[in-house]
Amino acid sequence: PLIVSIVYQNIPKLYWRVLKLDATQLTQFKSYTDKQRKEKVAYLLSLKTYRSWSTPLPDVGDYQPYRLEERVKALPTGRYVLLASVQANFTPKKNLIAYQNFAVSSIAYIQRKLKNNHQVFYTVNRHSGQPLAKVKASLFVVKQDKKTKKQSYQKLKT
């Protein structure tokens, strides 16, 4: 399962959607810049919902911010976007909509920094902790073009 931290103020209920993205949809999602938030949200709302639910939030009535955690039921391996809305219909007008993309995998890694400032990564099974043999991995750094604000991935030498 996935645990989501929620900070809210004067919201009675939060509505959730999980979208499962294929490779083409993920590429399209990542092609939007920060300045294209409206277009990105519109694109996400056009995709099929994989799972949805709502969370009632405690109404203390004192206009102070509160924090709680929401558990997202386990998902199969894949790439996803989690959408949160204060309105059940997810209409973009007069609504707060938040999103976060994430991946679900059975692979985990352990990172260790050596004295010479090099880093070593170990891949393990997320459930058992057992090392994974013959794993080939590449490391990438995210670069952002200062003019266009578009992000790209640069493969690091290993």
N, C-alpha and C positions, 0 to 999 in steps of 0.2 A: 504493500500500500504506500501511498504518497501522503505526506502531511503538508497542509497548506496553512500558512500563518495569515490571519485576517486582522487588519486594524480597521475599525469602523467607528462611526459616530452617527447616531440618530437614524439608523437604517433598520427596519423591522425584519427584513428577510433578504437573503442573498440567493440568487439563482445561478446554477452552474450548467455548463455544457463542456463535454470533452469531445474534441474532434480528432479523428485518426487521419493522419496525412500520408499520402503516398509520396513517392519521390518528386513527381511533377508539382504537386501541391506544396510541398516543402520548399522547393526552389522558388515558386511564385511567392509564397509567404515571405521568404528571406529577401526577395528582390525589392520590397518596399523600403523606403528610407524612413527615418524618424519623422520627417516632415509630412510623410504620406500616411499618417495614422488613420485618418478617416477612410482612405481607400483600403488600407490593410484590414480594418475592422469590417468594412463592407464585404471584402473578399472572404474573410473568415465566416461571416454570417451567411454567406451563400453556400457554404460546404455542409455536407450531411453531418448531423449530430450522431456521435457514437454512443453517448450516455448523457443523461441529464438528471438533475435533482435540485432540491432547494434546501436551504439551511435557515431556520428561524434564529434570529439574533436576539439576545436578551435586551429588553427595553428598560433601561434604568431611568430614563427621563431627565438626566442631569446635563446633557449636552457635552459630556466628556468623551474623549476617545477611549475605546476598549480594544483588547486583543484577545483572540481565541484561535484555536487550531481546528481545522476541518480535515477529516480523513477521506481521501479519495480511494475508493475500492480498487483492488489490484487490477491491473490492465495487462493484456498480452504484450509481447515484444513489439515495439514499433515507435513511430514518431507521433507526437500528439501536441495539441494546443488546448489549454484549459482556459475557458472564458468564464468570467463572473459578471453578473449584472444585477442592478437593483430593481429592474423590471423583468417580469416573467417572459415578456415577448421579445426581449433583447432589442427593442427599437432604439436606434442610435440617437434619435432626437430626445432631448431632455432626460438623459439617462447616463449613468456611469457604467462603462464597460471596460473591464481590465482583461488582459490576456497574458499568457506565458506559454512558450513552447518548451517541450521537454521530450526526452527519450526514455523508453523502458527497455532494459536489457538484463540478461542474466550474467553479464560480465561486469566486474568491478576492477579497479586498479588501486595499487598501493604505490605511493610515491616516496622516495627516500633521497634526501640531498646528501651528497658525499662531501668530504672535507675539501676536495679540489673544485668545489662549486658545480660539479656535474650532478646530474640527477639520474636515478635509476627507477624504472617503473616495473612493477610486477602485476601480471593479470591473473585474476582468480575468479572462480565461480562465486557469484554474489550470494548464493544460498548456502553453499557448503564451505566456502573459504578455501577450497582446494585449488592449487595452482593449475593454470591452463597451459597445456603444451602446444608448441608450434604456432603461437599467436604472432601474427604480423600486424604491427601497428605503425601508424604515421602520426606525427605531431604537427599540428597546425597552429598558427597564430592569426588572430583576426586583425586585419588592417582596415582602416577607414580612410577613404579618399576625402581630404579636407574640403575640396570644392563641391563634389556631388553628394557627400555624406554616405555614399554606398559602401557597404562592407564587402570585403573579399577575404579569402583564406589563403595564407601563404604557408606552404609546407616547409617545415624545418629540417635541416640536415641532421641525421642521427648517426 
